[in-house]
Amino acid sequence: MDSSTAAGLWDRLIGTQPGPNLWVVVATLAAALVAVVPHQLWRLSRNAITIAHEGGHGLLALVTGRQLTGIRLHSDTSGLTLSRGKPHGLGMILTAAAGYTAPSLLGLGGAALLADGRITLLLWVATALLLAMLVMIRNAYGVLTVVLTGGTFLLISWLADSQVQAAFAYAVVWFLLLGGVRPPFELQAKRRHGEAGDSDADQLSRLTHVPAGLWLFLFHAVSLCSLIGGGGWLLGQR
């Protein structure tokens, strides 16, 4: 790669791109709702939320100095992230809290980038995060889902025209913002029926001696506030 090509790629990465028309933003919102609300479609699309959930655990484990040993993604949309380090303390608390908040916070960050016209940057950062996560996947189904997701981002970011890239980026961000809202409600329903006794909220309760219900409230607050704030950025910039 010569210097002019590298400079062109860098300019493309840090530069801004025009956003789509309002009807495209609304259409991508509708598409995200279709992926999240119907139960049958949610059973499939929730795999992407699980990638973000477990990726959040893994990222915070690394940031807080824990040793990330592996991530597993399962066909029932559950997942498991394993790390080594002290079984208590701030690092463990932040790692445990990152899962249910990660999809919404990623969506909020994505909305901020789109509001600033950084469509290419968003796509490339997402691709890089998925490639980095792939290194830590420890089961075949997890490899398959991350490769398919990362491959989609890679193809769109390199081969699609600017309008398709913009529509795809908005659809992804809407999906993260909306898809981040549903899992805390699902967890709340499971706990109400005596299930999910070792959920992230219960682990956090044991780590902090704060009731699991308050951690659930935090998950709800983060997801709903991210949806309101991120949605406002996506719609309010017109």
C-alpha positions as CSV (number, residue, x, y, z in Angstrom):
1,M,0.0,0.0,0.0
2,D,1.6,3.3,-1.1
3,S,1.4,6.5,1.0
4,S,-1.3,8.1,-1.1
5,T,-3.6,5.0,-0.7
6,A,-2.9,5.0,3.1
7,A,-3.6,8.7,3.3
8,G,-6.9,8.2,1.3
9,L,-8.0,5.5,3.7
10,W,-7.2,7.6,6.7
11,D,-9.1,10.6,5.3
12,R,-12.0,8.3,4.7
13,L,-11.9,6.9,8.2
14,I,-11.7,10.2,10.1
15,G,-13.8,12.2,7.6
16,T,-17.5,12.8,7.7
17,Q,-20.2,11.5,5.4
18,P,-23.7,12.8,4.7
19,G,-26.5,11.1,6.6
20,P,-29.4,9.5,4.9
21,N,-32.8,11.2,4.3
22,L,-35.3,11.3,7.1
23,W,-37.4,8.6,5.5
24,V,-34.4,6.2,5.5
25,V,-33.8,6.9,9.2
26,V,-37.5,6.1,9.9
27,A,-37.4,3.0,7.7
28,T,-34.3,1.7,9.6
29,L,-36.1,2.3,12.9
30,A,-39.1,0.3,11.6
31,A,-36.7,-2.5,10.4
32,A,-35.1,-2.6,13.9
33,L,-38.5,-2.8,15.5
34,V,-39.4,-5.7,13.3
35,A,-36.2,-7.5,14.4
36,V,-36.8,-6.9,18.1
37,V,-40.5,-7.1,18.8
38,P,-41.8,-10.3,17.2
39,H,-40.8,-13.3,19.3
40,Q,-39.8,-15.5,16.4
41,L,-37.5,-13.0,14.8
42,W,-36.1,-12.0,18.2
43,R,-35.0,-15.5,18.8
44,L,-32.7,-15.1,15.8
45,S,-31.7,-11.5,16.1
46,R,-31.0,-11.8,19.8
47,N,-27.7,-13.5,18.8
48,A,-26.4,-10.1,17.9
49,I,-27.3,-8.7,21.2
50,T,-25.6,-11.6,22.9
51,I,-22.4,-10.8,21.0
52,A,-22.6,-7.2,22.3
53,H,-23.5,-8.5,25.9
54,E,-20.5,-10.9,26.1
55,G,-18.3,-8.5,24.3
56,G,-19.1,-6.0,27.0
57,H,-18.1,-8.4,29.7
58,G,-14.8,-9.2,27.8
59,L,-13.9,-5.6,27.2
60,L,-14.4,-4.5,30.8
61,A,-12.5,-7.5,32.0
62,L,-9.5,-6.4,29.9
63,V,-9.9,-2.7,30.8
64,T,-9.9,-3.5,34.6
65,G,-6.8,-5.7,34.3
66,R,-8.4,-9.1,34.5
67,Q,-7.2,-11.9,32.2
68,L,-9.8,-12.8,29.6
69,T,-9.7,-16.5,29.0
70,G,-12.5,-17.1,26.6
71,I,-16.0,-16.3,25.3
72,R,-18.7,-18.8,24.4
73,L,-21.9,-18.0,22.4
74,H,-24.7,-20.6,22.3
75,S,-27.5,-21.3,19.9
76,D,-30.1,-20.5,22.6
77,T,-28.7,-16.9,22.6
78,S,-27.1,-17.4,26.0
79,G,-23.4,-16.8,26.4
80,L,-20.5,-17.1,28.9
81,T,-17.4,-15.0,29.3
82,L,-14.6,-16.3,31.5
83,S,-11.8,-14.2,33.0
84,R,-9.2,-14.7,35.7
85,G,-8.5,-12.4,38.6
86,K,-9.8,-11.5,42.0
87,P,-13.3,-12.9,42.5
88,H,-14.3,-9.6,44.1
89,G,-13.5,-5.9,43.9
90,L,-14.2,-3.1,41.4
91,G,-12.9,-4.9,38.4
92,M,-15.2,-7.9,38.9
93,I,-18.2,-5.6,39.6
94,L,-17.6,-3.5,36.4
95,T,-17.1,-6.7,34.4
96,A,-20.4,-8.2,35.7
97,A,-22.3,-5.0,35.1
98,A,-21.1,-4.5,31.6
99,G,-23.2,-7.3,29.9
100,Y,-26.7,-6.0,30.1
101,T,-25.6,-2.4,29.6
102,A,-23.2,-3.0,26.7
103,P,-25.7,-3.2,23.8
104,S,-27.4,0.1,24.8
105,L,-24.2,1.9,25.5
106,L,-22.7,0.7,22.2
107,G,-25.9,2.0,20.5
108,L,-25.6,5.3,22.2
109,G,-22.0,5.7,21.2
110,G,-23.0,4.7,17.6
111,A,-25.7,7.3,17.6
112,A,-23.2,9.9,18.7
113,L,-20.9,9.0,15.8
114,L,-23.8,9.1,13.3
115,A,-25.0,12.4,14.6
116,D,-21.5,13.7,13.8
117,G,-21.5,12.1,10.3
118,R,-18.9,9.5,11.2
119,I,-20.5,6.6,9.3
120,T,-17.3,5.0,8.0
121,L,-15.6,5.3,11.4
122,L,-18.6,3.5,13.0
123,L,-18.5,0.6,10.5
124,W,-14.7,0.2,10.8
125,V,-14.7,0.3,14.6
126,A,-17.5,-2.2,14.8
127,T,-15.6,-4.5,12.4
128,A,-12.4,-4.2,14.4
129,L,-14.2,-5.0,17.7
130,L,-15.8,-8.1,16.1
131,L,-12.4,-9.3,14.8
132,A,-10.8,-8.8,18.2
133,M,-13.6,-10.7,19.8
134,L,-13.3,-13.5,17.4
135,V,-9.8,-14.3,18.8
136,M,-11.4,-15.1,22.2
137,I,-14.3,-17.2,21.0
138,R,-14.0,-20.8,22.3
139,N,-16.8,-22.7,20.6
140,A,-17.9,-23.4,17.0
141,Y,-21.3,-21.7,17.2
142,G,-19.7,-18.6,18.6
143,V,-17.1,-18.5,15.8
144,L,-19.9,-18.9,13.2
145,T,-22.0,-16.0,14.6
146,V,-19.1,-13.6,15.0
147,V,-17.7,-14.4,11.5
148,L,-21.1,-13.9,9.9
149,T,-21.6,-10.7,11.7
150,G,-18.1,-9.4,11.2
151,G,-18.2,-10.5,7.5
152,T,-21.4,-8.5,7.0
153,F,-19.8,-5.3,8.4
154,L,-16.7,-5.9,6.3
155,L,-18.5,-6.4,3.1
156,I,-20.8,-3.4,3.7
157,S,-17.9,-1.1,4.7
158,W,-15.7,-2.0,1.7
159,L,-18.1,-2.8,-1.2
160,A,-21.4,-1.0,-0.7
161,D,-22.0,2.6,-1.8
162,S,-22.3,5.4,0.7
163,Q,-26.1,5.3,0.8
164,V,-26.2,1.6,1.6
165,Q,-23.5,2.1,4.2
166,A,-25.5,4.9,5.9
167,A,-28.7,2.9,5.9
168,F,-26.9,-0.2,7.3
169,A,-25.2,1.9,10.0
170,Y,-28.5,3.5,11.1
171,A,-30.2,0.1,11.2
172,V,-27.5,-1.4,13.4
173,V,-27.6,1.5,15.8
174,W,-31.4,1.4,16.1
175,F,-31.2,-2.3,16.6
176,L,-28.7,-2.0,19.5
177,L,-30.7,0.8,21.1
178,L,-34.0,-1.1,20.8
179,G,-32.5,-4.6,21.4
180,G,-30.8,-3.4,24.6
181,V,-34.2,-2.7,26.2
182,R,-35.7,-6.2,25.9
183,P,-33.2,-8.4,27.8
184,P,-33.5,-6.7,31.2
185,F,-37.3,-7.2,31.0
186,E,-36.7,-10.9,30.0
187,L,-34.4,-11.2,33.0
188,Q,-36.9,-9.6,35.3
189,A,-39.6,-12.1,34.1
190,K,-37.3,-15.1,34.7
191,R,-36.4,-14.0,38.2
192,R,-40.1,-13.4,39.0
193,H,-40.7,-17.1,38.2
194,G,-37.7,-18.2,40.2
195,E,-35.4,-18.7,37.2
196,A,-32.0,-17.2,36.4
197,G,-30.8,-17.4,40.0
198,D,-27.2,-16.9,38.9
199,S,-27.9,-14.0,36.6
200,D,-25.6,-10.9,36.3
201,A,-27.9,-9.1,38.6
202,D,-27.6,-11.8,41.3
203,Q,-23.9,-12.0,40.9
204,L,-23.7,-8.2,41.3
205,S,-25.9,-8.5,44.4
206,R,-23.5,-11.0,46.0
207,L,-20.5,-8.9,45.0
208,T,-21.9,-5.6,46.4
209,H,-24.6,-6.6,48.9
210,V,-26.9,-4.4,46.9
211,P,-30.3,-6.1,46.1
212,A,-30.5,-7.6,42.6
213,G,-33.6,-5.6,42.0
214,L,-31.6,-2.4,42.2
215,W,-29.2,-3.7,39.6
216,L,-32.1,-4.6,37.4
217,F,-33.3,-1.1,37.8
218,L,-29.9,0.1,36.6
219,F,-30.0,-2.1,33.6
220,H,-33.5,-0.7,32.7
221,A,-32.4,2.9,33.3
222,V,-29.3,2.6,31.1
223,S,-31.2,0.9,28.3
224,L,-34.1,3.3,28.3
225,C,-32.0,6.4,28.7
226,S,-29.7,5.3,25.9
227,L,-32.8,4.7,23.7
228,I,-34.2,8.1,24.4
229,G,-30.9,9.9,24.0
230,G,-29.6,8.0,21.1
231,G,-33.0,8.1,19.3
232,G,-33.0,11.8,19.8
233,W,-29.6,12.1,18.1
234,L,-30.7,10.0,15.2
235,L,-34.0,11.8,14.6
236,G,-33.2,15.3,16.0
237,Q,-30.3,16.1,13.7
238,R,-32.6,16.7,10.7
